[in-house]
Amino acid sequence: MKRVEIIGNKSIEADLFDIFNKMNIVKYYTKIPSVHGIGSSGPRFGDAVWPEENFILIVYCDENEAKKIMKAIKEVKSYFKDEGLKLFESELVCQV
């Protein structure tokens, strides 16, 4: 089982879910809708100076779906080269 964490700019969230639906993946997830911080794409604080915000999706899935999610992320990044979108994947070693 994999844990896939996606951090992205809110401006591309709808596009990301469109491709997930098209590929029939990411049916189950946890979403943190408003996330602030500084990454390689710059500050996102949701304020007057830095008005943009990010979101986080956390997905638990099998290896096959994790590969499809990676493919979807690469496709969306190809359309939105300047928007922040990152994927982090880890292997689950213990499940209770």
C-alpha atoms as an extended CHARMM CRD file, in Angstrom:
* protein
*
        96  EXT
         1         1  MET       CA              0.0000000000        0.0000000000        0.0000000000  PROA      1               0.0000000000
         2         2  LYS       CA              1.1890000000        3.5270000000       -0.8560000000  PROA      2               0.0000000000
         3         3  ARG       CA              0.5700000000        6.9380000000        0.6510000000  PROA      3               0.0000000000
         4         4  VAL       CA              0.5190000000        9.6050000000       -2.0600000000  PROA      4               0.0000000000
         5         5  GLU       CA              0.5600000000       13.2290000000       -0.9620000000  PROA      5               0.0000000000
         6         6  ILE       CA             -0.1500000000       15.9180000000       -3.5370000000  PROA      6               0.0000000000
         7         7  ILE       CA              0.4360000000       19.5980000000       -2.8270000000  PROA      7               0.0000000000
         8         8  GLY       CA             -0.8530000000       21.9660000000       -5.4710000000  PROA      8               0.0000000000
         9         9  ASN       CA             -1.9270000000       25.4930000000       -6.2360000000  PROA      9               0.0000000000
        10        10  LYS       CA             -5.6970000000       25.9240000000       -5.8630000000  PROA      10              0.0000000000
        11        11  SER       CA             -5.8190000000       27.4210000000       -9.3600000000  PROA      11              0.0000000000
        12        12  ILE       CA             -5.2410000000       23.9640000000      -10.9280000000  PROA      12              0.0000000000
        13        13  GLU       CA             -7.2730000000       21.8280000000       -8.5060000000  PROA      13              0.0000000000
        14        14  ALA       CA            -10.2700000000       21.4550000000      -10.8460000000  PROA      14              0.0000000000
        15        15  ASP       CA             -7.9990000000       20.4430000000      -13.7360000000  PROA      15              0.0000000000
        16        16  LEU       CA             -6.3600000000       17.8180000000      -11.5420000000  PROA      16              0.0000000000
        17        17  PHE       CA             -9.6970000000       16.3090000000      -10.5230000000  PROA      17              0.0000000000
        18        18  ASP       CA            -10.8400000000       16.3400000000      -14.1620000000  PROA      18              0.0000000000
        19        19  ILE       CA             -7.9330000000       14.1150000000      -15.1710000000  PROA      19              0.0000000000
        20        20  PHE       CA             -8.4380000000       11.8790000000      -12.1080000000  PROA      20              0.0000000000
        21        21  ASN       CA            -12.0640000000       11.3770000000      -13.1890000000  PROA      21              0.0000000000
        22        22  LYS       CA            -11.0270000000       10.7480000000      -16.7910000000  PROA      22              0.0000000000
        23        23  MET       CA             -8.5170000000        8.1070000000      -15.6480000000  PROA      23              0.0000000000
        24        24  ASN       CA            -10.9680000000        6.6840000000      -13.0690000000  PROA      24              0.0000000000
        25        25  ILE       CA             -8.5110000000        7.0980000000      -10.1740000000  PROA      25              0.0000000000
        26        26  VAL       CA             -8.4220000000        8.8440000000       -6.7730000000  PROA      26              0.0000000000
        27        27  LYS       CA            -11.9120000000        7.8110000000       -5.7110000000  PROA      27              0.0000000000
        28        28  TYR       CA            -10.9820000000        8.0170000000       -2.0240000000  PROA      28              0.0000000000
        29        29  TYR       CA             -8.8430000000       10.7700000000       -0.5440000000  PROA      29              0.0000000000
        30        30  THR       CA             -8.4450000000       13.2590000000        2.2680000000  PROA      30              0.0000000000
        31        31  LYS       CA             -8.3160000000       16.9020000000        1.2410000000  PROA      31              0.0000000000
        32        32  ILE       CA             -6.8890000000       19.7760000000        3.2350000000  PROA      32              0.0000000000
        33        33  PRO       CA             -8.4660000000       22.6380000000        1.2940000000  PROA      33              0.0000000000
        34        34  SER       CA             -6.3820000000       25.6310000000        2.3670000000  PROA      34              0.0000000000
        35        35  VAL       CA             -2.6370000000       25.3220000000        2.9620000000  PROA      35              0.0000000000
        36        36  HSD       CA             -0.1040000000       28.1210000000        3.4400000000  PROA      36              0.0000000000
        37        37  GLY       CA              3.6660000000       27.9670000000        3.1140000000  PROA      37              0.0000000000
        38        38  ILE       CA              6.7010000000       28.5810000000        0.9540000000  PROA      38              0.0000000000
        39        39  GLY       CA              7.9180000000       26.0860000000       -1.6110000000  PROA      39              0.0000000000
        40        40  SER       CA              9.9420000000       26.0850000000       -4.7870000000  PROA      40              0.0000000000
        41        41  SER       CA              7.0660000000       27.8500000000       -6.5990000000  PROA      41              0.0000000000
        42        42  GLY       CA              7.0630000000       30.7220000000       -4.1040000000  PROA      42              0.0000000000
        43        43  PRO       CA              4.9960000000       31.8640000000       -1.1220000000  PROA      43              0.0000000000
        44        44  ARG       CA              1.3270000000       30.9300000000       -0.7340000000  PROA      44              0.0000000000
        45        45  PHE       CA             -0.1860000000       32.7090000000        2.2730000000  PROA      45              0.0000000000
        46        46  GLY       CA             -3.7130000000       33.6590000000        1.1690000000  PROA      46              0.0000000000
        47        47  ASP       CA             -3.1920000000       37.2690000000        2.2500000000  PROA      47              0.0000000000
        48        48  ALA       CA             -3.0240000000       40.6610000000        0.5240000000  PROA      48              0.0000000000
        49        49  VAL       CA              0.6860000000       40.3260000000       -0.2670000000  PROA      49              0.0000000000
        50        50  TRP       CA              0.7270000000       36.6390000000       -1.2970000000  PROA      50              0.0000000000
        51        51  PRO       CA             -2.9210000000       35.8830000000       -2.1690000000  PROA      51              0.0000000000
        52        52  GLU       CA             -2.5490000000       32.3900000000       -3.6280000000  PROA      52              0.0000000000
        53        53  GLU       CA             -3.2160000000       29.2480000000       -1.5980000000  PROA      53              0.0000000000
        54        54  ASN       CA             -2.4250000000       25.5580000000       -1.9590000000  PROA      54              0.0000000000
        55        55  PHE       CA             -4.3590000000       22.4080000000       -1.1630000000  PROA      55              0.0000000000
        56        56  ILE       CA             -3.1710000000       18.9690000000       -0.0680000000  PROA      56              0.0000000000
        57        57  LEU       CA             -4.6200000000       15.6130000000       -1.1380000000  PROA      57              0.0000000000
        58        58  ILE       CA             -3.6620000000       12.4690000000        0.7360000000  PROA      58              0.0000000000
        59        59  VAL       CA             -4.4170000000        9.2080000000       -1.0450000000  PROA      59              0.0000000000
        60        60  TYR       CA             -3.8740000000        5.6490000000        0.1790000000  PROA      60              0.0000000000
        61        61  CYS       CA             -3.7860000000        3.2420000000       -2.7420000000  PROA      61              0.0000000000
        62        62  ASP       CA             -2.0830000000        0.2600000000       -4.3140000000  PROA      62              0.0000000000
        63        63  GLU       CA              1.0670000000        0.5460000000       -6.4160000000  PROA      63              0.0000000000
        64        64  ASN       CA             -0.8410000000        0.4350000000       -9.7170000000  PROA      64              0.0000000000
        65        65  GLU       CA             -3.0060000000        3.4200000000       -8.8050000000  PROA      65              0.0000000000
        66        66  ALA       CA              0.0400000000        5.3040000000       -7.4650000000  PROA      66              0.0000000000
        67        67  LYS       CA              1.6740000000        4.9550000000      -10.8950000000  PROA      67              0.0000000000
        68        68  LYS       CA             -1.4750000000        6.2810000000      -12.5850000000  PROA      68              0.0000000000
        69        69  ILE       CA             -1.5860000000        9.2200000000      -10.1830000000  PROA      69              0.0000000000
        70        70  MET       CA              2.0280000000       10.0470000000      -11.0590000000  PROA      70              0.0000000000
        71        71  LYS       CA              1.1240000000        9.9520000000      -14.7560000000  PROA      71              0.0000000000
        72        72  ALA       CA             -1.8300000000       12.2910000000      -14.1470000000  PROA      72              0.0000000000
        73        73  ILE       CA              0.3600000000       14.7290000000      -12.1980000000  PROA      73              0.0000000000
        74        74  LYS       CA              2.9280000000       14.7860000000      -15.0160000000  PROA      74              0.0000000000
        75        75  GLU       CA              0.1780000000       15.5270000000      -17.5400000000  PROA      75              0.0000000000
        76        76  VAL       CA             -1.2660000000       18.4040000000      -15.5120000000  PROA      76              0.0000000000
        77        77  LYS       CA              2.2470000000       19.8070000000      -14.9240000000  PROA      77              0.0000000000
        78        78  SER       CA              2.8310000000       19.7810000000      -18.6870000000  PROA      78              0.0000000000
        79        79  TYR       CA             -0.1040000000       22.2010000000      -19.0970000000  PROA      79              0.0000000000
        80        80  PHE       CA              0.7020000000       24.3680000000      -16.0580000000  PROA      80              0.0000000000
        81        81  LYS       CA              4.4820000000       24.6140000000      -15.9590000000  PROA      81              0.0000000000
        82        82  ASP       CA              4.5710000000       27.6920000000      -13.6900000000  PROA      82              0.0000000000
        83        83  GLU       CA              2.0190000000       26.5480000000      -11.1050000000  PROA      83              0.0000000000
        84        84  GLY       CA              3.0730000000       24.6550000000       -8.0170000000  PROA      84              0.0000000000
        85        85  LEU       CA              2.2520000000       20.9420000000       -8.0810000000  PROA      85              0.0000000000
        86        86  LYS       CA              4.2430000000       18.3090000000       -6.1940000000  PROA      86              0.0000000000
        87        87  LEU       CA              3.7490000000       14.6240000000       -5.4600000000  PROA      87              0.0000000000
        88        88  PHE       CA              5.3220000000       12.7030000000       -2.5810000000  PROA      88              0.0000000000
        89        89  GLU       CA              4.9640000000        8.9290000000       -2.2830000000  PROA      89              0.0000000000
        90        90  SER       CA              5.8080000000        6.6090000000        0.5930000000  PROA      90              0.0000000000
        91        91  GLU       CA              5.4490000000        2.9140000000        1.2430000000  PROA      91              0.0000000000
        92        92  LEU       CA              3.2600000000        1.8650000000        4.1720000000  PROA      92              0.0000000000
        93        93  VAL       CA              4.9620000000       -0.7550000000        6.2700000000  PROA      93              0.0000000000
        94        94  CYS       CA              2.3790000000       -1.0860000000        9.0290000000  PROA      94              0.0000000000
        95        95  GLN       CA             -1.3930000000       -1.0200000000        8.7690000000  PROA      95              0.0000000000
        96        96  VAL       CA             -3.6210000000       -1.2670000000       11.8390000000  PROA      96              0.0000000000
